[in-house]
Amino acid sequence: LLLMQSNQSKDRFFSIIAHDLRSPFNVILGYIDLLVDPDFEFSPEERKDILEKLRITAHRTLNLLDNLLSWAKTQKGDLQVESTCFDLTEVVHENIILAESAATAKRISLLNNLRYSWMVCADRNMIQTVVRNLISNAIKFTYTGGTITIDARNSSNGEIMVSVKDTGCGIPSD
């Protein structure tokens, strides 16, 4: 029974990883297809914007793979948290760019209410993973034409609270 549960957990985990890798690779391939299509002409600004999105997406994909390696380390008890100071607003913005194509396909509005820098000290890769998963799940469960709002605020104990709200189906109470 324990072995069967372990295999089911592993299968769920690999399914999640495959899903998380599919999104950035679709973004990368979509932009590359546009860039090599002779029927499309881009201004230098448009080309620069596309290349920047490709760069960010490639970095996020690499971070996702790094997170997979970190997970493997947790399974062996070797995970080390690497706390650094960084701008949380930048992490949210990068993840919004990564999610834009999936949101656009469902005509979902992504609203980023982080208007200024929120400097935090934490493991950037872990925060990146959490923000990416929250936005990805919000897109997955938000109906076509819906809205996803990302916000941050100071909590009563001095921590920063990030929220991802959507107009989706919600989580059943049970």
N, C-alpha and C positions, 0 to 999 in steps of 0.2 A: 504493500500500500504506500509506504514512504517513497519507494523508488518511482512508483507511478505518479505520485504528486510532484516529485522532483522533476520528472520528465515533462509533466504538464506545465510547470512553472518555466522551465527552460524553453519549451515550445512557445509559450506566451511572450517570453522575453525576446526571442528571435523574431517573432512576428512584429513586435513593436519596433525593433531595430530596423527590420526590413522596411517598415512603413516610414520611419523617420529618415532613412536614407533615400527612399524613393522621391520624396518631396524636393530636396535640394538638387538631386540629379535631374529631375524634370525641369527645374528652373534653369539649370546650367545648359541642358540640351535645348530647351526652348530658345534661349537667347543666342546660343551658337547657331541654331537653325536660321534665326533672323539675320544674324551677321553674315552668313555665307550665302543667303538667298540673293541672287542677282536682281530680283524684282524690287527689292527694298533699297532705298537710298536714305542714308542717315546723315544728319548734320554732324559736325564735329562734336557738338554738345550732346546730342543724342547718343552717339557712339561712345563718348566718354561715360555717360550715365549707365549705359548697358554694361560696359567693361567694369565699372565700379560695382555694379550689382553682381556681376559674375565673380569678381574678386571676393566680395563679402560672402557670397554663397559658398565659394570654394573653401574659404577659411572656416565657415560654420560647419561644413561637411567634415573637414579635418578635425574640428573640435568634437563633433559627434563621434568620430572614430576614436579619438582620444578618450572620450567618455566610456566607450565600449571597453577599451583597455583598462580604464579605471575600475569599471564594474568587475572585470575579470580579477583585478587585484583584490577587490573586496571579498570575492569568493575565496581567496587564499589568505585573507586577513592582512594584506599588505597595503591597503589604501592609505595615502597620506594626503591630508587636506593642505592645499597650497593657497594660503590667504594672501591676497594682494589688495591694494586700494585701486578702485576704478570707478568710472562714471556709469551708474546703473542706467541712466537715460540712453547712453550709447548702446548698451546691451539690448535694451528694449527696441531701439530704433533698428538695429541690425536684424533682430528677429522679425520685426514687422516687414522689412524688405524681403526677407527670406519667405515670408508667408503671403506676400502680396499676390502672387500669381494664383494661389489656391483660393484666396479670398475673392479676387476678381472673377474667377471662374464661376463662383456662386453669387456674384454681385453683392458681396458682404462688404460693408464699410468698416475699415480698421481705423479707430480713432485713438491717437496717442495723446493723452493729456499730460504727459511729462514735459513741461515747458522749460525747465531749467535743469542744471546738473544736480544729480543726487549722488554724491560721492559715498561709496561704501567700501568696507574692508571685508572681503569674503573670498571664497574659492570661486573665481570667475567662471570656470567651466561648469561647476555645479549650478550656479545661478543661471548661466546660459541655457543649460539643459532644462531647468524648471520653467523658465520663461518661454522657451521654445515649445515645450510640451503643453503649457497652459494655452498658448495662442493656437497651437495646432488642434488641440481638443475643442477649443471654442469654435474654430472654423468647422470642424467635423460635425458638431452638434447644433450649429446655428442654421436656421432655415435660409433658403435663398432670399436675398434682399434684406437680410438682417444686419445687425450692427454689433461690433465688438469694441469695447472701450477699455483701454489700458490706463491705469492711474497709479499714483503713489502718494503716500502720506506718512507723516511721522506718527508712530504709535505712542501710547502713554509711557512706555518704558524706554523711549529713545531709539527704538528700532525703526527701520523703514518698512512699511507695509505696501506691497505691490498687489494690485487687484486687476484681474482680467474678467470683465463682465460681458455676457453675451445675451442675445435675445433668443437663444435656442430653447430646446425642450426641457432643460433643467435636469437635475438628478432626482430620481424617484426617492421618496422619503424612506422607503424600506431599504 
